[in-house]
Amino acid sequence: MILNSMDDITSLEDKQVQLLLRELEMDELTIALKGVNPEVMEKLYKNMSPRAVEKTKERSDAMGAVPIESVEKSHANILRIAAKLDS
């Protein structure tokens, strides 16, 4: 699963998204979601349980604003994890 950007998540099959989500820490995902377009967020949420979506949204609200550097770091880590899953 080669991803060049977070936007590429929208082109993944649901099973691939679920596999990726299983590898992510909740806080990392929460931070990463602060910097994605709505289509990516929808694709990820669609592949999470309703409770996980609710928890992620609650954490995001509680976290407040996050420095762009943290968001970019989370994006890079997610792309790295996706690449590992492909090998």
N, CA, C and O atoms as a Maestro MAE file, in Angstrom:
{
 s_m_m2io_version
 :::
 2.0.0
}

f_m_ct {
 s_m_title
 :::
 protein
 m_atom[348] {
  # First column is atom index #
  i_m_mmod_type
  r_m_x_coord
  r_m_y_coord
  r_m_z_coord
  i_m_residue_number
  s_m_chain_name
  s_m_pdb_residue_name
  s_m_pdb_atom_name
  i_m_atomic_number
  :::
  1 25 0.864 -1.161 0.000 1 A "MET " " N  " 7
  2 3 0.000 0.000 0.000 1 A "MET " " CA " 6
  3 2 0.909 1.221 0.000 1 A "MET " " C  " 6
  4 15 1.331 1.699 1.053 1 A "MET " " O  " 8
  5 25 1.199 1.711 -1.181 2 A "ILE " " N  " 7
  6 3 2.072 2.868 -1.326 2 A "ILE " " CA " 6
  7 2 1.215 4.130 -1.352 2 A "ILE " " C  " 6
  8 15 0.358 4.313 -2.216 2 A "ILE " " O  " 8
  9 25 1.478 4.984 -0.380 3 A "LEU " " N  " 7
  10 3 0.758 6.254 -0.292 3 A "LEU " " CA " 6
  11 2 1.769 7.384 -0.401 3 A "LEU " " C  " 6
  12 15 2.775 7.396 0.308 3 A "LEU " " O  " 8
  13 25 1.502 8.325 -1.282 4 A "ASN " " N  " 7
  14 3 2.370 9.491 -1.408 4 A "ASN " " CA " 6
  15 2 1.890 10.642 -0.541 4 A "ASN " " C  " 6
  16 15 2.668 11.526 -0.182 4 A "ASN " " O  " 8
  17 25 0.619 10.627 -0.211 5 A "SER " " N  " 7
  18 3 0.038 11.652 0.655 5 A "SER " " CA " 6
  19 2 -1.175 11.051 1.362 5 A "SER " " C  " 6
  20 15 -1.652 9.975 1.002 5 A "SER " " O  " 8
  21 25 -1.654 11.752 2.351 6 A "MET " " N  " 7
  22 3 -2.840 11.284 3.071 6 A "MET " " CA " 6
  23 2 -4.048 11.205 2.137 6 A "MET " " C  " 6
  24 15 -4.936 10.379 2.348 6 A "MET " " O  " 8
  25 25 -4.091 12.045 1.121 7 A "ASP " " N  " 7
  26 3 -5.210 12.023 0.174 7 A "ASP " " CA " 6
  27 2 -5.329 10.682 -0.543 7 A "ASP " " C  " 6
  28 15 -6.418 10.301 -0.973 7 A "ASP " " O  " 8
  29 25 -4.208 9.962 -0.672 8 A "ASP " " N  " 7
  30 3 -4.229 8.667 -1.353 8 A "ASP " " CA " 6
  31 2 -5.034 7.620 -0.594 8 A "ASP " " C  " 6
  32 15 -5.392 6.588 -1.162 8 A "ASP " " O  " 8
  33 25 -5.320 7.868 0.666 9 A "ILE " " N  " 7
  34 3 -6.122 6.923 1.450 9 A "ILE " " CA " 6
  35 2 -7.487 6.704 0.798 9 A "ILE " " C  " 6
  36 15 -8.056 5.617 0.894 9 A "ILE " " O  " 8
  37 25 -8.006 7.732 0.140 10 A "THR " " N  " 7
  38 3 -9.336 7.597 -0.476 10 A "THR " " CA " 6
  39 2 -9.354 6.560 -1.594 10 A "THR " " C  " 6
  40 15 -10.420 6.061 -1.954 10 A "THR " " O  " 8
  41 25 -8.183 6.227 -2.149 11 A "SER " " N  " 7
  42 3 -8.141 5.258 -3.245 11 A "SER " " CA " 6
  43 2 -7.938 3.819 -2.751 11 A "SER " " C  " 6
  44 15 -7.940 2.883 -3.551 11 A "SER " " O  " 8
  45 25 -7.766 3.645 -1.451 12 A "LEU " " N  " 7
  46 3 -7.564 2.305 -0.902 12 A "LEU " " CA " 6
  47 2 -8.879 1.550 -0.779 12 A "LEU " " C  " 6
  48 15 -9.951 2.138 -0.635 12 A "LEU " " O  " 8
  49 25 -8.761 0.243 -0.840 13 A "GLU " " N  " 7
  50 3 -9.910 -0.618 -0.560 13 A "GLU " " CA " 6
  51 2 -10.203 -0.530 0.944 13 A "GLU " " C  " 6
  52 15 -9.305 -0.253 1.740 13 A "GLU " " O  " 8
  53 25 -11.448 -0.763 1.321 14 A "ASP " " N  " 7
  54 3 -11.816 -0.686 2.736 14 A "ASP " " CA " 6
  55 2 -10.982 -1.624 3.600 14 A "ASP " " C  " 6
  56 15 -10.607 -1.260 4.715 14 A "ASP " " O  " 8
  57 25 -10.684 -2.830 3.106 15 A "LYS " " N  " 7
  58 3 -9.881 -3.782 3.883 15 A "LYS " " CA " 6
  59 2 -8.485 -3.232 4.144 15 A "LYS " " C  " 6
  60 15 -7.919 -3.460 5.213 15 A "LYS " " O  " 8
  61 25 -7.928 -2.510 3.177 16 A "GLN " " N  " 7
  62 3 -6.605 -1.913 3.359 16 A "GLN " " CA " 6
  63 2 -6.662 -0.800 4.410 16 A "GLN " " C  " 6
  64 15 -5.757 -0.668 5.235 16 A "GLN " " O  " 8
  65 25 -7.712 -0.018 4.371 17 A "VAL " " N  " 7
  66 3 -7.877 1.052 5.349 17 A "VAL " " CA " 6
  67 2 -8.004 0.448 6.748 17 A "VAL " " C  " 6
  68 15 -7.400 0.948 7.696 17 A "VAL " " O  " 8
  69 25 -8.772 -0.603 6.877 18 A "GLN " " N  " 7
  70 3 -8.953 -1.248 8.176 18 A "GLN " " CA " 6
  71 2 -7.630 -1.806 8.697 18 A "GLN " " C  " 6
  72 15 -7.335 -1.703 9.888 18 A "GLN " " O  " 8
  73 25 -6.844 -2.391 7.815 19 A "LEU " " N  " 7
  74 3 -5.535 -2.915 8.195 19 A "LEU " " CA " 6
  75 2 -4.638 -1.780 8.688 19 A "LEU " " C  " 6
  76 15 -3.948 -1.924 9.697 19 A "LEU " " O  " 8
  77 25 -4.648 -0.671 7.988 20 A "LEU " " N  " 7
  78 3 -3.861 0.490 8.394 20 A "LEU " " CA " 6
  79 2 -4.330 1.028 9.743 20 A "LEU " " C  " 6
  80 15 -3.514 1.326 10.615 20 A "LEU " " O  " 8
  81 25 -5.626 1.149 9.910 21 A "LEU " " N  " 7
  82 3 -6.174 1.675 11.167 21 A "LEU " " CA " 6
  83 2 -5.777 0.820 12.363 21 A "LEU " " C  " 6
  84 15 -5.534 1.344 13.451 21 A "LEU " " O  " 8
  85 25 -5.712 -0.487 12.166 22 A "ARG " " N  " 7
  86 3 -5.332 -1.383 13.263 22 A "ARG " " CA " 6
  87 2 -3.906 -1.134 13.747 22 A "ARG " " C  " 6
  88 15 -3.569 -1.437 14.892 22 A "ARG " " O  " 8
  89 25 -3.074 -0.582 12.871 23 A "GLU " " N  " 7
  90 3 -1.678 -0.340 13.213 23 A "GLU " " CA " 6
  91 2 -1.429 1.026 13.858 23 A "GLU " " C  " 6
  92 15 -0.330 1.288 14.348 23 A "GLU " " O  " 8
  93 25 -2.426 1.882 13.859 24 A "LEU " " N  " 7
  94 3 -2.238 3.254 14.323 24 A "LEU " " CA " 6
  95 2 -2.606 3.432 15.787 24 A "LEU " " C  " 6
  96 15 -3.536 2.804 16.292 24 A "LEU " " O  " 8
  97 25 -1.864 4.295 16.452 25 A "GLU " " N  " 7
  98 3 -2.207 4.729 17.797 25 A "GLU " " CA " 6
  99 2 -3.353 5.736 17.681 25 A "GLU " " C  " 6
  100 15 -3.404 6.517 16.731 25 A "GLU " " O  " 8
  101 25 -4.258 5.716 18.639 26 A "MET " " N  " 7
  102 3 -5.419 6.614 18.603 26 A "MET " " CA " 6
  103 2 -4.997 8.082 18.580 26 A "MET " " C  " 6
  104 15 -5.559 8.874 17.824 26 A "MET " " O  " 8
  105 25 -4.016 8.452 19.400 27 A "ASP " " N  " 7
  106 3 -3.585 9.851 19.427 27 A "ASP " " CA " 6
  107 2 -2.970 10.275 18.098 27 A "ASP " " C  " 6
  108 15 -3.187 11.395 17.635 27 A "ASP " " O  " 8
  109 25 -2.206 9.380 17.490 28 A "GLU " " N  " 7
  110 3 -1.590 9.702 16.197 28 A "GLU " " CA " 6
  111 2 -2.671 9.935 15.140 28 A "GLU " " C  " 6
  112 15 -2.596 10.890 14.367 28 A "GLU " " O  " 8
  113 25 -3.660 9.070 15.112 29 A "LEU " " N  " 7
  114 3 -4.756 9.232 14.167 29 A "LEU " " CA " 6
  115 2 -5.503 10.531 14.421 29 A "LEU " " C  " 6
  116 15 -5.837 11.257 13.485 29 A "LEU " " O  " 8
  117 25 -5.763 10.818 15.679 30 A "THR " " N  " 7
  118 3 -6.493 12.036 16.034 30 A "THR " " CA " 6
  119 2 -5.752 13.279 15.551 30 A "THR " " C  " 6
  120 15 -6.363 14.190 14.991 30 A "THR " " O  " 8
  121 25 -4.453 13.319 15.766 31 A "ILE " " N  " 7
  122 3 -3.656 14.459 15.304 31 A "ILE " " CA " 6
  123 2 -3.651 14.521 13.787 31 A "ILE " " C  " 6
  124 15 -3.809 15.597 13.209 31 A "ILE " " O  " 8
  125 25 -3.471 13.387 13.142 32 A "ALA " " N  " 7
  126 3 -3.415 13.359 11.673 32 A "ALA " " CA " 6
  127 2 -4.717 13.840 11.048 32 A "ALA " " C  " 6
  128 15 -4.703 14.498 10.008 32 A "ALA " " O  " 8
  129 25 -5.834 13.517 11.675 33 A "LEU " " N  " 7
  130 3 -7.128 13.913 11.116 33 A "LEU " " CA " 6
  131 2 -7.336 15.420 11.113 33 A "LEU " " C  " 6
  132 15 -8.167 15.932 10.363 33 A "LEU " " O  " 8
  133 25 -6.594 16.125 11.939 34 A "LYS " " N  " 7
  134 3 -6.729 17.581 11.982 34 A "LYS " " CA " 6
  135 2 -6.243 18.240 10.691 34 A "LYS " " C  " 6
  136 15 -6.563 19.399 10.427 34 A "LYS " " O  " 8
  137 25 -5.478 17.512 9.896 35 A "GLY " " N  " 7
  138 3 -4.936 18.115 8.688 35 A "GLY " " CA " 6
  139 2 -5.308 17.412 7.400 35 A "GLY " " C  " 6
  140 15 -4.573 17.501 6.417 35 A "GLY " " O  " 8
  141 25 -6.438 16.712 7.382 36 A "VAL " " N  " 7
  142 3 -6.839 16.013 6.159 36 A "VAL " " CA " 6
  143 2 -8.114 16.614 5.587 36 A "VAL " " C  " 6
  144 15 -8.881 17.285 6.278 36 A "VAL " " O  " 8
  145 25 -8.309 16.348 4.303 37 A "ASN " " N  " 7
  146 3 -9.536 16.855 3.683 37 A "ASN " " CA " 6
  147 2 -10.720 15.978 4.103 37 A "ASN " " C  " 6
  148 15 -10.529 14.858 4.576 37 A "ASN " " O  " 8
  149 25 -11.931 16.485 3.931 38 A "PRO " " N  " 7
  150 3 -13.123 15.751 4.386 38 A "PRO " " CA " 6
  151 2 -13.284 14.364 3.767 38 A "PRO " " C  " 6
  152 15 -13.830 13.467 4.409 38 A "PRO " " O  " 8
  153 25 -12.823 14.175 2.543 39 A "GLU " " N  " 7
  154 3 -12.960 12.866 1.897 39 A "GLU " " CA " 6
  155 2 -12.109 11.807 2.606 39 A "GLU " " C  " 6
  156 15 -12.539 10.667 2.778 39 A "GLU " " O  " 8
  157 25 -10.906 12.197 3.012 40 A "VAL " " N  " 7
  158 3 -10.031 11.273 3.733 40 A "VAL " " CA " 6
  159 2 -10.651 10.940 5.092 40 A "VAL " " C  " 6
  160 15 -10.700 9.777 5.494 40 A "VAL " " O  " 8
  161 25 -11.117 11.960 5.782 41 A "MET " " N  " 7
  162 3 -11.743 11.750 7.084 41 A "MET " " CA " 6
  163 2 -12.946 10.814 6.950 41 A "MET " " C  " 6
  164 15 -13.125 9.912 7.768 41 A "MET " " O  " 8
  165 25 -13.753 11.024 5.939 42 A "GLU " " N  " 7
  166 3 -14.930 10.177 5.716 42 A "GLU " " CA " 6
  167 2 -14.522 8.730 5.457 42 A "GLU " " C  " 6
  168 15 -15.140 7.806 5.986 42 A "GLU " " O  " 8
  169 25 -13.480 8.527 4.642 43 A "LYS " " N  " 7
  170 3 -13.012 7.175 4.324 43 A "LYS " " CA " 6
  171 2 -12.526 6.468 5.596 43 A "LYS " " C  " 6
  172 15 -12.821 5.292 5.813 43 A "LYS " " O  " 8
  173 25 -11.791 7.187 6.419 44 A "LEU " " N  " 7
  174 3 -11.297 6.591 7.661 44 A "LEU " " CA " 6
  175 2 -12.438 6.291 8.621 44 A "LEU " " C  " 6
  176 15 -12.514 5.194 9.174 44 A "LEU " " O  " 8
  177 25 -13.319 7.253 8.818 45 A "TYR " " N  " 7
  178 3 -14.442 7.050 9.734 45 A "TYR " " CA " 6
  179 2 -15.347 5.907 9.278 45 A "TYR " " C  " 6
  180 15 -15.881 5.165 10.104 45 A "TYR " " O  " 8
  181 25 -15.516 5.768 7.984 46 A "LYS " " N  " 7
  182 3 -16.359 4.704 7.436 46 A "LYS " " CA " 6
  183 2 -15.820 3.321 7.812 46 A "LYS " " C  " 6
  184 15 -16.572 2.348 7.885 46 A "LYS " " O  " 8
  185 25 -14.523 3.252 8.047 47 A "ASN " " N  " 7
  186 3 -13.886 1.973 8.353 47 A "ASN " " CA " 6
  187 2 -13.590 1.787 9.838 47 A "ASN " " C  " 6
  188 15 -12.842 0.888 10.224 47 A "ASN " " O  " 8
  189 25 -14.179 2.638 10.657 48 A "MET " " N  " 7
  190 3 -14.038 2.535 12.108 48 A "MET " " CA " 6
  191 2 -15.401 2.225 12.716 48 A "MET " " C  " 6
  192 15 -16.440 2.501 12.116 48 A "MET " " O  " 8
  193 25 -15.381 1.656 13.896 49 A "SER " " N  " 7
  194 3 -16.645 1.412 14.589 49 A "SER " " CA " 6
  195 2 -17.228 2.757 15.017 49 A "SER " " C  " 6
  196 15 -16.490 3.727 15.192 49 A "SER " " O  " 8
  197 25 -18.545 2.817 15.184 50 A "PRO " " N  " 7
  198 3 -19.156 4.074 15.640 50 A "PRO " " CA " 6
  199 2 -18.549 4.572 16.951 50 A "PRO " " C  " 6
  200 15 -18.366 5.776 17.131 50 A "PRO " " O  " 8
  201 25 -18.238 3.663 17.855 51 A "ARG " " N  " 7
  202 3 -17.641 4.055 19.136 51 A "ARG " " CA " 6
  203 2 -16.244 4.640 18.934 51 A "ARG " " C  " 6
  204 15 -15.889 5.631 19.574 51 A "ARG " " O  " 8
  205 25 -15.451 4.037 18.051 52 A "ALA " " N  " 7
  206 3 -14.107 4.549 17.779 52 A "ALA " " CA " 6
  207 2 -14.171 5.934 17.143 52 A "ALA " " C  " 6
  208 15 -13.360 6.804 17.460 52 A "ALA " " O  " 8
  209 25 -15.129 6.136 16.253 53 A "VAL " " N  " 7
  210 3 -15.305 7.458 15.639 53 A "VAL " " CA " 6
  211 2 -15.650 8.474 16.711 53 A "VAL " " C  " 6
  212 15 -15.084 9.566 16.744 53 A "VAL " " O  " 8
  213 25 -16.570 8.120 17.583 54 A "GLU " " N  " 7
  214 3 -16.992 9.023 18.662 54 A "GLU " " CA " 6
  215 2 -15.807 9.377 19.564 54 A "GLU " " C  " 6
  216 15 -15.604 10.544 19.901 54 A "GLU " " O  " 8
  217 25 -15.030 8.363 19.952 55 A "LYS " " N  " 7
  218 3 -13.862 8.604 20.807 55 A "LYS " " CA " 6
  219 2 -12.844 9.495 20.121 55 A "LYS " " C  " 6
  220 15 -12.256 10.374 20.750 55 A "LYS " " O  " 8
  221 25 -12.637 9.271 18.836 56 A "THR " " N  " 7
  222 3 -11.672 10.071 18.084 56 A "THR " " CA " 6
  223 2 -12.123 11.522 18.023 56 A "THR " " C  " 6
  224 15 -11.313 12.432 18.197 56 A "THR " " O  " 8
  225 25 -13.389 11.743 17.780 57 A "LYS " " N  " 7
  226 3 -13.918 13.112 17.731 57 A "LYS " " CA " 6
  227 2 -13.818 13.783 19.095 57 A "LYS " " C  " 6
  228 15 -13.475 14.962 19.180 57 A "LYS " " O  " 8
  229 25 -14.115 13.044 20.163 58 A "GLU " " N  " 7
  230 3 -14.009 13.588 21.511 58 A "GLU " " CA " 6
  231 2 -12.563 13.982 21.832 58 A "GLU " " C  " 6
  232 15 -12.308 15.051 22.387 58 A "GLU " " O  " 8
  233 25 -11.626 13.104 21.475 59 A "ARG " " N  " 7
  234 3 -10.209 13.391 21.711 59 A "ARG " " CA " 6
  235 2 -9.765 14.607 20.919 59 A "ARG " " C  " 6
  236 15 -9.005 15.441 21.413 59 A "ARG " " O  " 8
  237 25 -10.246 14.703 19.688 60 A "SER " " N  " 7
  238 3 -9.880 15.842 18.843 60 A "SER " " CA " 6
  239 2 -10.361 17.146 19.460 60 A "SER " " C  " 6
  240 15 -9.623 18.130 19.505 60 A "SER " " O  " 8
  241 25 -11.591 17.147 19.931 61 A "ASP " " N  " 7
  242 3 -12.139 18.346 20.579 61 A "ASP " " CA " 6
  243 2 -11.346 18.704 21.835 61 A "ASP " " C  " 6
  244 15 -11.042 19.873 22.072 61 A "ASP " " O  " 8
  245 25 -11.018 17.701 22.630 62 A "ALA " " N  " 7
  246 3 -10.285 17.935 23.866 62 A "ALA " " CA " 6
  247 2 -8.855 18.404 23.600 62 A "ALA " " C  " 6
  248 15 -8.283 19.163 24.383 62 A "ALA " " O  " 8
  249 25 -8.291 17.945 22.494 63 A "MET " " N  " 7
  250 3 -6.918 18.275 22.142 63 A "MET " " CA " 6
  251 2 -6.776 19.729 21.702 63 A "MET " " C  " 6
  252 15 -5.736 20.353 21.913 63 A "MET " " O  " 8
  253 25 -7.821 20.253 21.096 64 A "GLY " " N  " 7
  254 3 -7.756 21.625 20.611 64 A "GLY " " CA " 6
  255 2 -6.813 21.762 19.429 64 A "GLY " " C  " 6
  256 15 -6.583 20.810 18.684 64 A "GLY " " O  " 8
  257 25 -6.270 22.963 19.271 65 A "ALA " " N  " 7
  258 3 -5.361 23.236 18.162 65 A "ALA " " CA " 6
  259 2 -4.052 22.477 18.355 65 A "ALA " " C  " 6
  260 15 -3.552 22.334 19.471 65 A "ALA " " O  " 8
  261 25 -3.518 21.999 17.246 66 A "VAL " " N  " 7
  262 3 -2.266 21.243 17.255 66 A "VAL " " CA " 6
  263 2 -1.306 21.920 16.281 66 A "VAL " " C  " 6
  264 15 -1.716 22.311 15.188 66 A "VAL " " O  " 8
  265 25 -0.044 22.064 16.657 67 A "PRO " " N  " 7
  266 3 0.919 22.675 15.741 67 A "PRO " " CA " 6
  267 2 1.012 21.892 14.431 67 A "PRO " " C  " 6
  268 15 0.955 20.662 14.422 67 A "PRO " " O  " 8
  269 25 1.153 22.616 13.346 68 A "ILE " " N  " 7
  270 3 1.213 21.984 12.019 68 A "ILE " " CA " 6
  271 2 2.357 20.975 11.947 68 A "ILE " " C  " 6
  272 15 2.257 19.982 11.226 68 A "ILE " " O  " 8
  273 25 3.423 21.211 12.672 69 A "GLU " " N  " 7
  274 3 4.552 20.278 12.673 69 A "GLU " " CA " 6
  275 2 4.125 18.915 13.211 69 A "GLU " " C  " 6
  276 15 4.563 17.878 12.714 69 A "GLU " " O  " 8
  277 25 3.273 18.925 14.224 70 A "SER " " N  " 7
  278 3 2.773 17.667 14.792 70 A "SER " " CA " 6
  279 2 1.872 16.941 13.811 70 A "SER " " C  " 6
  280 15 1.924 15.716 13.696 70 A "SER " " O  " 8
  281 25 1.054 17.694 13.109 71 A "VAL " " N  " 7
  282 3 0.165 17.105 12.106 71 A "VAL " " CA " 6
  283 2 0.997 16.484 10.988 71 A "VAL " " C  " 6
  284 15 0.741 15.353 10.576 71 A "VAL " " O  " 8
  285 25 1.984 17.216 10.499 72 A "GLU " " N  " 7
  286 3 2.834 16.711 9.420 72 A "GLU " " CA " 6
  287 2 3.616 15.478 9.864 72 A "GLU " " C  " 6
  288 15 3.797 14.542 9.085 72 A "GLU " " O  " 8
  289 25 4.077 15.472 11.110 73 A "LYS " " N  " 7
  290 3 4.793 14.315 11.647 73 A "LYS " " CA " 6
  291 2 3.876 13.092 11.695 73 A "LYS " " C  " 6
  292 15 4.293 11.985 11.354 73 A "LYS " " O  " 8
  293 25 2.640 13.292 12.116 74 A "SER " " N  " 7
  294 3 1.675 12.187 12.150 74 A "SER " " CA " 6
  295 2 1.377 11.667 10.751 74 A "SER " " C  " 6
  296 15 1.283 10.458 10.537 74 A "SER " " O  " 8
  297 25 1.229 12.581 9.801 75 A "HIS " " N  " 7
  298 3 0.998 12.170 8.415 75 A "HIS " " CA " 6
  299 2 2.164 11.317 7.916 75 A "HIS " " C  " 6
  300 15 1.959 10.252 7.333 75 A "HIS " " O  " 8
  301 25 3.384 11.792 8.150 76 A "ALA " " N  " 7
  302 3 4.566 11.061 7.693 76 A "ALA " " CA " 6
  303 2 4.639 9.679 8.326 76 A "ALA " " C  " 6
  304 15 4.994 8.708 7.657 76 A "ALA " " O  " 8
  305 25 4.308 9.584 9.599 77 A "ASN " " N  " 7
  306 3 4.357 8.294 10.273 77 A "ASN " " CA " 6
  307 2 3.302 7.340 9.717 77 A "ASN " " C  " 6
  308 15 3.569 6.150 9.552 77 A "ASN " " O  " 8
  309 25 2.124 7.845 9.431 78 A "ILE " " N  " 7
  310 3 1.064 7.005 8.852 78 A "ILE " " CA " 6
  311 2 1.481 6.504 7.469 78 A "ILE " " C  " 6
  312 15 1.248 5.343 7.133 78 A "ILE " " O  " 8
  313 25 2.088 7.363 6.677 79 A "LEU " " N  " 7
  314 3 2.559 6.952 5.350 79 A "LEU " " CA " 6
  315 2 3.661 5.894 5.478 79 A "LEU " " C  " 6
  316 15 3.723 4.960 4.678 79 A "LEU " " O  " 8
  317 25 4.522 6.041 6.474 80 A "ARG " " N  " 7
  318 3 5.582 5.069 6.717 80 A "ARG " " CA " 6
  319 2 4.990 3.714 7.133 80 A "ARG " " C  " 6
  320 15 5.436 2.668 6.662 80 A "ARG " " O  " 8
  321 25 3.994 3.741 8.010 81 A "ILE " " N  " 7
  322 3 3.329 2.502 8.438 81 A "ILE " " CA " 6
  323 2 2.658 1.823 7.249 81 A "ILE " " C  " 6
  324 15 2.734 0.604 7.102 81 A "ILE " " O  " 8
  325 25 2.006 2.608 6.407 82 A "ALA " " N  " 7
  326 3 1.347 2.046 5.222 82 A "ALA " " CA " 6
  327 2 2.369 1.372 4.310 82 A "ALA " " C  " 6
  328 15 2.101 0.302 3.763 82 A "ALA " " O  " 8
  329 25 3.526 1.985 4.146 83 A "ALA " " N  " 7
  330 3 4.571 1.406 3.296 83 A "ALA " " CA " 6
  331 2 5.073 0.092 3.888 83 A "ALA " " C  " 6
  332 15 5.338 -0.855 3.147 83 A "ALA " " O  " 8
  333 25 5.207 0.021 5.210 84 A "LYS " " N  " 7
  334 3 5.638 -1.215 5.858 84 A "LYS " " CA " 6
  335 2 4.621 -2.336 5.643 84 A "LYS " " C  " 6
  336 15 4.994 -3.495 5.458 84 A "LYS " " O  " 8
  337 25 3.365 -1.989 5.668 85 A "LEU " " N  " 7
  338 3 2.317 -2.993 5.486 85 A "LEU " " CA " 6
  339 2 2.364 -3.577 4.083 85 A "LEU " " C  " 6
  340 15 1.942 -4.712 3.861 85 A "LEU " " O  " 8
  341 25 2.871 -2.811 3.151 86 A "ASP " " N  " 7
  342 3 2.930 -3.238 1.760 86 A "ASP " " CA " 6
  343 2 4.106 -4.175 1.492 86 A "ASP " " C  " 6
  344 15 4.112 -4.915 0.508 86 A "ASP " " O  " 8
  345 25 5.092 -4.136 2.371 87 A "SER " " N  " 7
  346 3 6.291 -4.954 2.108 87 A "SER " " CA " 6
  347 2 6.208 -6.327 2.714 87 A "SER " " C  " 6
  348 15 7.139 -7.121 2.575 87 A "SER " " O  " 8
  :::
 }
 m_bond[347] {
  # First column is bond index #
  i_m_from
  i_m_to
  i_m_order
  :::
  1 1 2 1
  2 2 3 1
  3 3 4 2
  4 3 5 1
  5 5 6 1
  6 6 7 1
  7 7 8 2
  8 7 9 1
  9 9 10 1
  10 10 11 1
  11 11 12 2
  12 11 13 1
  13 13 14 1
  14 14 15 1
  15 15 16 2
  16 15 17 1
  17 17 18 1
  18 18 19 1
  19 19 20 2
  20 19 21 1
  21 21 22 1
  22 22 23 1
  23 23 24 2
  24 23 25 1
  25 25 26 1
  26 26 27 1
  27 27 28 2
  28 27 29 1
  29 29 30 1
  30 30 31 1
  31 31 32 2
  32 31 33 1
  33 33 34 1
  34 34 35 1
  35 35 36 2
  36 35 37 1
  37 37 38 1
  38 38 39 1
  39 39 40 2
  40 39 41 1
  41 41 42 1
  42 42 43 1
  43 43 44 2
  44 43 45 1
  45 45 46 1
  46 46 47 1
  47 47 48 2
  48 47 49 1
  49 49 50 1
  50 50 51 1
  51 51 52 2
  52 51 53 1
  53 53 54 1
  54 54 55 1
  55 55 56 2
  56 55 57 1
  57 57 58 1
  58 58 59 1
  59 59 60 2
  60 59 61 1
  61 61 62 1
  62 62 63 1
  63 63 64 2
  64 63 65 1
  65 65 66 1
  66 66 67 1
  67 67 68 2
  68 67 69 1
  69 69 70 1
  70 70 71 1
  71 71 72 2
  72 71 73 1
  73 73 74 1
  74 74 75 1
  75 75 76 2
  76 75 77 1
  77 77 78 1
  78 78 79 1
  79 79 80 2
  80 79 81 1
  81 81 82 1
  82 82 83 1
  83 83 84 2
  84 83 85 1
  85 85 86 1
  86 86 87 1
  87 87 88 2
  88 87 89 1
  89 89 90 1
  90 90 91 1
  91 91 92 2
  92 91 93 1
  93 93 94 1
  94 94 95 1
  95 95 96 2
  96 95 97 1
  97 97 98 1
  98 98 99 1
  99 99 100 2
  100 99 101 1
  101 101 102 1
  102 102 103 1
  103 103 104 2
  104 103 105 1
  105 105 106 1
  106 106 107 1
  107 107 108 2
  108 107 109 1
  109 109 110 1
  110 110 111 1
  111 111 112 2
  112 111 113 1
  113 113 114 1
  114 114 115 1
  115 115 116 2
  116 115 117 1
  117 117 118 1
  118 118 119 1
  119 119 120 2
  120 119 121 1
  121 121 122 1
  122 122 123 1
  123 123 124 2
  124 123 125 1
  125 125 126 1
  126 126 127 1
  127 127 128 2
  128 127 129 1
  129 129 130 1
  130 130 131 1
  131 131 132 2
  132 131 133 1
  133 133 134 1
  134 134 135 1
  135 135 136 2
  136 135 137 1
  137 137 138 1
  138 138 139 1
  139 139 140 2
  140 139 141 1
  141 141 142 1
  142 142 143 1
  143 143 144 2
  144 143 145 1
  145 145 146 1
  146 146 147 1
  147 147 148 2
  148 147 149 1
  149 149 150 1
  150 150 151 1
  151 151 152 2
  152 151 153 1
  153 153 154 1
  154 154 155 1
  155 155 156 2
  156 155 157 1
  157 157 158 1
  158 158 159 1
  159 159 160 2
  160 159 161 1
  161 161 162 1
  162 162 163 1
  163 163 164 2
  164 163 165 1
  165 165 166 1
  166 166 167 1
  167 167 168 2
  168 167 169 1
  169 169 170 1
  170 170 171 1
  171 171 172 2
  172 171 173 1
  173 173 174 1
  174 174 175 1
  175 175 176 2
  176 175 177 1
  177 177 178 1
  178 178 179 1
  179 179 180 2
  180 179 181 1
  181 181 182 1
  182 182 183 1
  183 183 184 2
  184 183 185 1
  185 185 186 1
  186 186 187 1
  187 187 188 2
  188 187 189 1
  189 189 190 1
  190 190 191 1
  191 191 192 2
  192 191 193 1
  193 193 194 1
  194 194 195 1
  195 195 196 2
  196 195 197 1
  197 197 198 1
  198 198 199 1
  199 199 200 2
  200 199 201 1
  201 201 202 1
  202 202 203 1
  203 203 204 2
  204 203 205 1
  205 205 206 1
  206 206 207 1
  207 207 208 2
  208 207 209 1
  209 209 210 1
  210 210 211 1
  211 211 212 2
  212 211 213 1
  213 213 214 1
  214 214 215 1
  215 215 216 2
  216 215 217 1
  217 217 218 1
  218 218 219 1
  219 219 220 2
  220 219 221 1
  221 221 222 1
  222 222 223 1
  223 223 224 2
  224 223 225 1
  225 225 226 1
  226 226 227 1
  227 227 228 2
  228 227 229 1
  229 229 230 1
  230 230 231 1
  231 231 232 2
  232 231 233 1
  233 233 234 1
  234 234 235 1
  235 235 236 2
  236 235 237 1
  237 237 238 1
  238 238 239 1
  239 239 240 2
  240 239 241 1
  241 241 242 1
  242 242 243 1
  243 243 244 2
  244 243 245 1
  245 245 246 1
  246 246 247 1
  247 247 248 2
  248 247 249 1
  249 249 250 1
  250 250 251 1
  251 251 252 2
  252 251 253 1
  253 253 254 1
  254 254 255 1
  255 255 256 2
  256 255 257 1
  257 257 258 1
  258 258 259 1
  259 259 260 2
  260 259 261 1
  261 261 262 1
  262 262 263 1
  263 263 264 2
  264 263 265 1
  265 265 266 1
  266 266 267 1
  267 267 268 2
  268 267 269 1
  269 269 270 1
  270 270 271 1
  271 271 272 2
  272 271 273 1
  273 273 274 1
  274 274 275 1
  275 275 276 2
  276 275 277 1
  277 277 278 1
  278 278 279 1
  279 279 280 2
  280 279 281 1
  281 281 282 1
  282 282 283 1
  283 283 284 2
  284 283 285 1
  285 285 286 1
  286 286 287 1
  287 287 288 2
  288 287 289 1
  289 289 290 1
  290 290 291 1
  291 291 292 2
  292 291 293 1
  293 293 294 1
  294 294 295 1
  295 295 296 2
  296 295 297 1
  297 297 298 1
  298 298 299 1
  299 299 300 2
  300 299 301 1
  301 301 302 1
  302 302 303 1
  303 303 304 2
  304 303 305 1
  305 305 306 1
  306 306 307 1
  307 307 308 2
  308 307 309 1
  309 309 310 1
  310 310 311 1
  311 311 312 2
  312 311 313 1
  313 313 314 1
  314 314 315 1
  315 315 316 2
  316 315 317 1
  317 317 318 1
  318 318 319 1
  319 319 320 2
  320 319 321 1
  321 321 322 1
  322 322 323 1
  323 323 324 2
  324 323 325 1
  325 325 326 1
  326 326 327 1
  327 327 328 2
  328 327 329 1
  329 329 330 1
  330 330 331 1
  331 331 332 2
  332 331 333 1
  333 333 334 1
  334 334 335 1
  335 335 336 2
  336 335 337 1
  337 337 338 1
  338 338 339 1
  339 339 340 2
  340 339 341 1
  341 341 342 1
  342 342 343 1
  343 343 344 2
  344 343 345 1
  345 345 346 1
  346 346 347 1
  347 347 348 2
  :::
 }
}
